[in-house]
Amino acid sequence: MFPPSMAGYDRAITIFSPEGKLYQVEYAGEAVKRGWPTVGVKCSSGVVLAAEKRKISQLFDPSSLEKIYIVDDHVAISPSGLLADARVLVDYARSVALAHRFLYDEPIDVEVLTKDICNLKQQYTQFGGARPFGVALLVAGIDRQGPKLFQTDPGGVYLGYYATAIGAESTAIVEFLEKNYSHDMDVPQCIELALRALSTAMESIDADRIEVAYGDVKSKVMRKMSKEELAPILAKIKK
């Protein structure tokens, strides 16, 4: 049975509770909290995303699952929550970025893309017969204004960050970032910090269980790191 204060108010997305809440949106937030953790770190010279890929079973092939998606040359997205919902939003983001390049012959600004994604998310909080996207996203990239890092929630809110985390154990990861983040870091230091922060939520950290993508202001390109590139950094972290 639902508590009296909740009874009936979580059965439709269009009904506010007496406290002014949309319970379906809050439930979507709970799905995010149970998702695999992902970390974002930004500095003046670039931006980094690092995400965990959990081993579902002994027969699972980790290479078949993406946790960081390259949306355009200069933008990457890492989700936490319902990955099927994330895939739909990533496909939408790719179509928006492509349309912008076609129309204006230039890469889309990271915040403009993030706002467009969040506008779609917000629409799913106000129409009957639908449910909110049960996923939060970290959107990272480099545009004409420099490195950008945004965090979105299931309700369509987005905020910019220097460093942040979403998913399981995100509170502990954020506490680690708050203690160790520095504004004068470079990209290699951001990569190491992101991996150290992610390791606080993992029993063991190895190249098969993580994905890392980064971009720098010189190239303005987001690229994923290979296992060979990650190996020396992980060896340093494990010491």
Protein Blocks (a to p, Z undefined) as FASTA:
>chain_A
ZZfklgojlmpfkbccfkopafklmmmmmmmmmmccddddddfkbccdddddddfbfklc
fklpcfbdcfblmbccddedjfklmmmmmmmmmmmmmmmmmmnopacdfklmmmmmmmmm
mmmmmbghiacdfbdcddddddfkopcdddddfkopacddfbdcedehklmmmmmmmmmg
cfkbcfklmmmmmmmmmmmmpfbdcfklcccddddfklopacdddfklmmmmmmmmmZZ
